[in-house]
Amino acid sequence: MIARWEQGSVSPSIDNLLAIVHACGFELPLVLVPRDTSQDQSLEAGRLLSPERRVDRLLERVDGGG
């Protein structure tokens, strides 16, 4: 089963994942937290740019930041 997880052919259930984490001496607390959407608009605007324009913007930031 572990080999199948490693190969990506199946994913462990939450129960199995928690059992593995616990067997390794760790805890994995599952806590619901509010989703941070503060960057969504900026990310969407960047996603709509062409790859060339994305590179241009990155280079502008690198040149401007140094």
C-alpha positions in Angstrom: 0.0 0.0 0.0 2.8 2.4 0.9 4.4 1.8 -2.5 1.1 2.7 -4.2 1.0 6.0 -2.1 4.6 6.7 -3.1 3.8 6.1 -6.8 0.8 8.4 -6.6 -1.6 5.8 -7.8 -3.7 6.1 -4.6 -3.8 8.5 -1.7 -4.0 7.4 2.0 -7.2 8.0 3.8 -7.2 10.7 6.5 -7.3 7.9 9.1 -4.3 6.2 7.6 -2.4 9.5 7.2 -3.0 10.3 10.9 -1.9 6.8 12.0 1.3 7.1 10.0 2.0 10.6 11.4 1.3 9.3 15.0 3.5 6.2 14.4 6.4 8.6 13.5 5.9 10.4 16.8 4.1 13.5 15.5 0.6 14.9 15.8 -1.2 16.5 12.8 -3.9 18.7 14.3 -6.7 19.2 11.8 -8.0 22.7 12.4 -10.4 24.8 10.3 -9.1 28.3 9.7 -10.5 31.1 7.6 -9.2 31.1 4.1 -6.9 34.0 3.2 -8.2 35.6 0.0 -6.2 38.8 0.3 -4.0 37.9 -2.7 -6.7 36.3 -4.9 -7.3 39.4 -7.1 -3.6 40.0 -7.7 -3.0 36.3 -8.5 -5.9 36.3 -10.9 -4.6 39.4 -12.7 -1.1 37.8 -13.0 -2.6 34.5 -14.3 -4.3 36.4 -17.2 -0.9 37.9 -18.4 1.0 36.3 -21.1 4.1 34.4 -20.1 6.3 37.0 -21.7 4.6 39.8 -19.7 5.0 37.8 -16.5 8.7 37.5 -17.1 8.9 41.3 -17.9 7.1 42.1 -14.6 9.4 39.8 -12.7 12.5 41.4 -14.2 11.1 44.8 -13.4 10.8 43.8 -9.8 14.3 42.3 -9.7 15.9 45.4 -11.3 13.9 47.8 -9.2 14.6 46.0 -6.0 18.4 45.9 -6.3 
